[in-house]
Each structure stands twice: as structure tokens, then as C-alpha cells.
Amino acid sequence: MRARLLAVGWAMAFIALALILCGIIFQASGFSAPDMFASILDGAFLSDGALLHDLRWACPLFVSATGVIVAFRCGYFNVGTQGQFYLGGIGAAVAVAMLPHAPAVLVTLAAILAGMAFGALWAFWPGWLRIRSGTDEVITTLMGNFIAVLLLVWLTSGPLKDPAGSGQVTSSPPIPAAIRISTDTGVSGWIIALTVLVGVVTWILVNRTAFGVLGGLAGRNPVMVTWQGARLSRLGLGAFLFSGATAGLAGAMEVLGPDGRLVSGFSPGHGFTAVLIALVANLSVSGSVVVALFFGGLASASLYLPVIAGLPSAAIDMVNAAIALFITARSLPAWLRLPKRNRS
């Protein structure tokens, strides 16, 4: 417990340093650092309905972050969350398009399951390449992100294109209200229930199952796990599939929820932020709840930056990048100490 609290304390210190660094840069660029901090506080915590706005972004981020936690704990650096997130959205939109006359509840469930399946499949091929041929999963999952972006553009401007669209932003036709799981607010009983369910399942998987215990050991000492008779290939492939399924579920939640359609390039920083949440939380499922709310607040605050501080909303991306810089600098020595793995 003491070690975990110390890790959380270090993470919060690095976040504070990142915010201070951004404040100095913005101040030197002619903006007001106090106004920047005030806009972040107002947007994330103090404004009316701040918690609701935070949850709108925090729920899908937390769902994706749980999969990142499982993969990273097993020692596999799946950084393809963005692509798997997009494939989940594509799966949900395809399911809705293929079931035009089915009951609404069945279509919703089919779309959620399709999103998870598409995300898992998009994580399967880099996982299979890593396990069978030793291909670096960082490279293959990053490549998967770019391919998913192009696939999304092709679908929204071709087979799934909304014929009534303006052409400025390509998208699929709007999803009927009876099928959606939330309004434009992005918060509903469906969204909260799915988020809580994923959190509980992931916590049990990590802390109360043989897969979670062996996966955590494999990330630190794969030789010991092999001596215990476990197959590293099964652990690794399971981690990739679970990570992809959660990211796909988050994509389906966006399409069926606040977006209400499949939009080209939606939530472009989602995968990057989900990985960052997992790292800041020190790969803790319970810790990622608080961290996801914090980053959800930052996303909500991006709407206040242009109004209060005169900064573009993209300034939040710079804040996230600064946090990533400090957090990964802290985590890099641990990554370098990981032993080389024989994933046979």
C-alpha cells in the first residue's frame, strides 16, 4: 500500500510539473498562465455541470485504459488503442446498417458486441505477429492506427457515407434515437453501467484470476512464468484480445452515444490519452478511475480555454503531451529493465 501511494504521489508531482511547464511556455508566448489555470479549474471542477462533462470524456477513456493496463502488465506495449477504438466505432456502425428492421434493443446489443469484436480483431494481428515471429508490437500497433484512420475515412466517404451530408465532414447516417445509448451529453445509465462493468471485470481479471496473476508476473519475469508451466503465448494473445475489445467497446460507446453516428476522425487523441491514463495510474485499475476523471476534466476544460484564457482548445493537447513527457521519463527506466522475452 505504501509503495502504491508513493507511486501515485510521484505521478501527481509530475503532473504538477507538466502544468507549471505549460504555464511558463504560455506566459512567455504572450498568454496569461493564471487565466489558463483558472479556465482548467472552471471547466474541469467549478462550473455548473462540471462532473457531468467530466464523465462524458472520462467513461470511454477509462474503458480503453483498462485494456491498456492488462496489456502493459503482461509486458506487451500495445499502443494501437486509437486504431482499435476506431474499429470499434466502425463495427457498431456496420451492425446498425446491417440490421435496419430488427428490434432496437437487439440492434444496440449487436452493435456493442460488434464493436468489441472489431476492436479485438484489430489487436489480434499485431499480437499474433509478436507471439509467432517476434515482431515489435509497438511498430505494428502504431501502423494499425494509421491504417484504421484511412479505413475510417474510406468508409465514411464511401460505403457508409450519409447521402444527406454537407461534405465538410464525412460521416455515416445518423443512428436512430431508439438505438443510441445516450444523448449528446454522453452520460446515461447505459454508459455508466458499461463503464462500471468493465472496471469490475478488469479488476477481478487482474487481481483475482490466474490470468491476471501470471500476466503480471510475465511482464516482470517471463522465465519464472515459464517454469510454472504457463504458456506465454496464451497470456500474450489474451492480453491483446482483451485490450482491443475494451478499446472497441469505447469506440462503440462514442458512436452509439454522444456522436450518434460514425464520423471521420472522431476523438483523435483518445488512444494516446488512454495510454497516458494507464501510465499515470501506475497500471492500477482502481487508480485509473481517478486519473480518467482528471483527464476527462482536462478534455472538458478545452472548451473554456478560448473563452477565459484566449488559448486555442488544442492547448490541452500540449498539456497532455507535457504530462506524457514527464510520466514516460519516469517509466522509461522500468521499461529498460524488463527482460527480453521468449514468446513461444
C-alpha angles and dihedrals in degrees: 000000000000092000091050093050089048091052091050090049092053091048092052090048091053091048090052090050090050091052091048091050091051090047091054092048093048092046091051089049093058100265127114116258093196089054089050092054091044092053091049091050093047095046097043105034119358108046124091110277092010093142091052091051091046091052091050090066100025097059099061091037091054092048091054093042092058090061091048089053093054093048095045093047088056089053098253117124101214103180094164094097092120093056093045089048090054092047089053090055090047091050092052092049092047091051091051092048093049095050104049096149103034122110112281096240092052091048091051093050092045091050092051092048091046090052091053092046094049092048092048092049091050088055093044099071098053088044091051091048091050094050099040102038106012094246112170106259092205090064097042095047091048089051088050089058092057093045091050091052091054092045090052092051091049094050096046092047095040132019096013098033118139105239090206094054123121094232094236092099118019115224145148122263115284115276113241114258092239090062098045120097096212143008124249089289089074094220124103142129090272093053095046093045093051092047094049091045092053091047093051094044092049093047091051091045093051100040108025108035135073089238092058095045094045091043091054090049092047090057090056105029117007092175091063091050090052090052088054089060098251121139111236091200092062092047092049097046091046090052092051093048093048092047092050093046093054092047089048090050090053090052091050090049090056095048095044092039131039098353095049091198142038106274125189110253097003117174094359096185097046099105095044091051093047090055089047091052091053091051095046090049089052089239091299117143094207092044091052090063091067094039092051090053089051094052090042086057091051090052090050091048091058087079090059099047096079092047102045105023101024089235123136114256088244087072086087087064088058090050090051091048091051091050089049090051094055096039095049090045087057093045098043097084090053090051091050091052093056109113121241110266132225101208099189 
